[in-house]
Amino acid sequence: MTILLIALLFMITGYLIAFKYIKAAPIAFLITFGFFLTTGFGIISSFLLKNLESTYPILTQPKWKKNNAIVILGGGTVALPITGVVKPAILSYARIYEATRLYLLCKKTNSICKIIISGGDALALGKSEAEVYQDEFLAIGVINSDVILESHSMNTYKNAEFTSAILKSNRFDNVFLVTSGIHMKRALLYFSHFGIDAVPATSDYIAPQISTIPLGYNFAITDFAIHEYTGIIRFYIYNYLGWNTNATSSGSP
């Protein structure tokens, strides 16, 4: 997305130069080149990430109640080369770790502790994120009866819609939402729309590499951040237009 935006700006600059817009062309060039450099240096992504991640620290002292749900949102899957075995994508392991950490802490209090895994087969790999992550949880000692699968959602909004129905039907007293720091703001917004007041349990953070030369890594981080802001803005636009699913009519497919 970031690269496409820069390419578009360069095309506009080229157009202005080609048609000899003497005053506008230098301004367009400076804007384009400035955006390229500040993105590559990590300045823009640093600004964007601060608003997304800074308010969600690691949850060190969770307060457990009688009936607790630990919701983990899918972070992707990948089919391994040669074998084709489907495994969690790289960002997912931090989420699995954090959900397991909370689960083990919860079990020590003799409370009811359930892990709800939300994620369908968005990449059509033959196995849903929920099922793939379940294998990982069971392998590290989570009790099978403590795992609940929501394996139909294909995006964060549907994660919230379908999982909220499970949470309400099971009458959980406490809901912990596990996802990456960059994703948390949007995820909490969506869950709130469906009437779920979740406790944020951030699994991981990303940060730009402030550099004196443009780095491809910083362009990628900027893309991630823009994706989150786009999702938040789209939510409010859809809400204004009445396109969002009514919270009272949500449910599993």
C-alpha positions in Angstrom: 0.0 0.0 0.0 2.8 2.4 0.9 4.8 1.6 -2.2 1.7 2.1 -4.4 1.1 5.5 -2.8 4.6 6.6 -3.4 4.4 5.3 -7.0 1.2 7.2 -7.5 2.8 10.4 -6.2 5.7 9.9 -8.5 3.3 9.4 -11.4 1.5 12.7 -10.5 4.9 14.4 -10.3 5.9 13.1 -13.7 2.6 14.2 -15.2 3.1 17.7 -13.8 6.6 17.8 -15.2 5.6 16.5 -18.6 2.9 19.1 -19.0 5.1 21.8 -17.6 3.3 22.8 -14.5 6.2 24.9 -13.4 5.0 25.8 -10.0 3.2 22.6 -9.0 5.8 20.1 -10.2 8.6 21.0 -7.7 6.1 21.0 -4.8 4.8 17.6 -5.8 8.4 16.3 -6.1 9.3 17.5 -2.7 6.2 16.0 -1.1 6.8 12.7 -2.8 10.5 12.5 -2.0 9.9 13.7 1.5 7.2 11.0 2.1 9.6 8.4 0.7 12.4 9.4 3.0 10.4 9.8 6.2 8.8 6.5 5.6 12.1 4.7 4.9 13.7 6.4 7.9 11.0 5.0 10.2 9.6 8.4 11.2 6.1 8.0 9.8 5.7 4.4 11.1 7.0 5.5 14.5 4.3 8.1 14.7 1.5 5.8 13.5 2.5 2.9 15.8 2.6 5.1 18.9 -1.1 5.7 18.8 -1.9 2.1 18.1 0.3 0.3 20.7 1.2 2.7 23.5 -2.0 2.3 25.5 -1.8 -1.5 25.7 1.0 -2.7 28.0 1.7 -6.4 28.7 -0.9 -7.7 31.2 1.1 -8.7 34.2 -1.5 -9.1 36.9 -4.8 -10.3 35.5 -7.8 -10.3 37.8 -9.6 -13.6 37.5 -13.3 -14.2 38.1 -15.3 -17.4 38.4 -15.8 -18.0 34.7 -13.0 -16.7 32.4 -12.5 -16.7 28.6 -9.2 -16.1 26.9 -9.9 -15.2 23.3 -7.1 -15.5 20.8 -7.4 -14.0 17.4 -5.9 -15.7 14.4 -2.8 -14.2 13.0 -2.5 -16.4 9.9 -1.4 -19.8 8.8 1.2 -21.1 6.4 1.6 -24.4 4.5 5.1 -25.7 5.0 7.3 -26.3 1.9 7.5 -29.9 0.6 5.2 -31.4 3.4 2.3 -29.0 3.0 1.6 -29.2 6.7 -0.3 -26.2 7.9 1.2 -24.3 10.8 0.7 -21.0 12.5 2.2 -18.0 10.8 5.1 -16.2 12.4 3.1 -13.6 14.3 0.8 -16.2 15.7 3.3 -17.9 18.1 3.4 -14.8 20.3 -0.3 -14.9 20.6 -0.3 -18.6 21.4 2.3 -18.1 24.0 0.4 -15.2 25.7 -2.9 -17.1 25.7 -1.2 -20.2 27.2 0.5 -18.0 29.9 -2.8 -16.5 30.9 -4.5 -19.9 30.8 -1.9 -21.4 33.2 -2.2 -18.5 35.6 -5.9 -18.8 35.5 -5.8 -22.6 36.3 -3.7 -21.9 39.4 -6.7 -20.0 40.9 -9.1 -23.0 40.4 -11.3 -20.8 38.3 -13.0 -21.9 35.1 -10.6 -21.1 32.2 -11.5 -21.5 28.6 -9.4 -20.6 25.5 -11.5 -19.5 22.5 -9.6 -19.6 19.2 -11.1 -17.4 16.5 -10.1 -17.8 12.9 -11.3 -19.5 9.7 -9.4 -20.8 6.7 -8.9 -17.4 5.0 -6.1 -18.7 2.7 -7.9 -21.9 1.7 -5.2 -24.1 3.0 -7.6 -26.9 4.0 -7.5 -26.2 7.8 -8.8 -23.3 9.8 -6.6 -21.1 12.0 -8.7 -22.3 15.0 -7.9 -25.9 14.2 -4.2 -25.3 13.5 -3.8 -23.3 16.7 -5.7 -25.9 18.7 -3.0 -28.5 17.8 -0.4 -26.2 19.2 -2.3 -25.6 22.4 -2.9 -29.3 23.0 0.8 -30.1 22.3 1.9 -27.8 25.1 -0.5 -29.1 27.7 -3.8 -27.2 27.4 -6.7 -29.5 28.2 -8.8 -30.3 25.2 -12.1 -29.6 27.0 -10.8 -26.1 27.8 -10.5 -25.2 24.1 -13.5 -23.7 22.1 -13.2 -23.2 18.4 -14.7 -20.5 16.3 -13.5 -21.6 12.8 -15.7 -19.6 10.4 -14.5 -15.9 10.6 -12.3 -14.6 7.8 -11.4 -11.2 9.2 -11.3 -9.3 12.5 -14.8 -8.0 12.3 -16.2 -11.5 11.9 -13.8 -12.7 14.7 -15.7 -10.2 16.9 -19.2 -11.0 15.6 -19.0 -14.8 15.8 -16.9 -15.0 19.0 -19.3 -12.6 20.8 -22.1 -15.1 20.3 -20.0 -17.8 22.0 -19.1 -15.5 24.8 -22.7 -14.5 25.5 -24.1 -18.0 25.3 -21.5 -19.3 27.8 -22.1 -16.3 30.2 -18.4 -15.7 30.8 -17.7 -13.3 33.7 -14.3 -12.2 32.3 -13.0 -11.9 28.7 -9.3 -11.5 27.9 -8.5 -10.6 24.3 -5.2 -11.8 23.0 -3.7 -10.2 19.9 -0.7 -8.2 18.7 -0.3 -4.6 20.0 -0.7 -3.1 16.5 -4.0 -5.0 16.1 -5.4 -4.4 19.6 -7.1 -1.0 19.1 -9.1 -2.2 16.1 -10.0 -5.6 17.7 -11.2 -3.9 20.9 -13.3 -1.5 18.8 -15.0 -4.4 17.0 -15.6 -6.5 20.1 -17.1 -3.5 21.8 -19.5 -3.0 18.9 -20.9 -6.5 19.7 -21.2 -5.8 23.4 -18.0 -7.4 24.7 -15.9 -5.4 27.1 -12.7 -7.3 26.8 -9.5 -6.9 28.8 -6.6 -6.3 26.4 -3.8 -8.9 26.6 -1.1 -7.8 24.2 1.0 -10.6 22.9 3.7 -8.7 20.9 4.8 -5.3 19.6 6.5 -4.1 16.5 8.7 -1.1 16.2 10.4 0.8 13.3 14.1 0.9 12.9 15.1 4.6 12.9 17.8 4.8 10.2 19.7 7.3 8.2 19.0 5.3 5.0 15.5 4.1 3.8 14.8 0.6 4.9 12.3 -1.8 3.4 11.4 -3.0 6.9 10.1 0.5 7.7 7.9 0.5 4.5 6.4 -2.8 5.6 5.7 -1.6 9.1 4.0 1.5 7.7 1.8 -0.8 5.6 0.8 -2.7 8.7 -0.1 0.5 10.5 -2.0 2.0 7.6 -4.0 -1.3 7.4 -5.1 -0.9 11.0 -6.1 2.7 10.6 -8.0 1.9 7.4 -10.0 -0.8 9.3 -10.8 1.7 12.1 -11.9 4.4 9.7 -14.0 1.9 7.6 -15.8 0.8 10.8 -16.9 4.4 11.6 -17.9 5.0 8.0 -19.9 1.8 7.9 -21.5 2.7 11.2 -22.6 6.1 9.9 -24.0 4.5 6.8 -25.7 1.7 8.8 -23.8 -1.1 7.1 -22.3 -2.7 10.2 -24.0 -5.8 11.5 -26.4 -5.0 14.4 -24.9 -6.1 17.7 -28.1 -7.7 18.7 -28.3 -9.9 15.6 -24.8 -11.3 15.7 -24.2 -15.0 15.8 -22.3 -18.0 14.5 -23.0 -19.0 10.9 
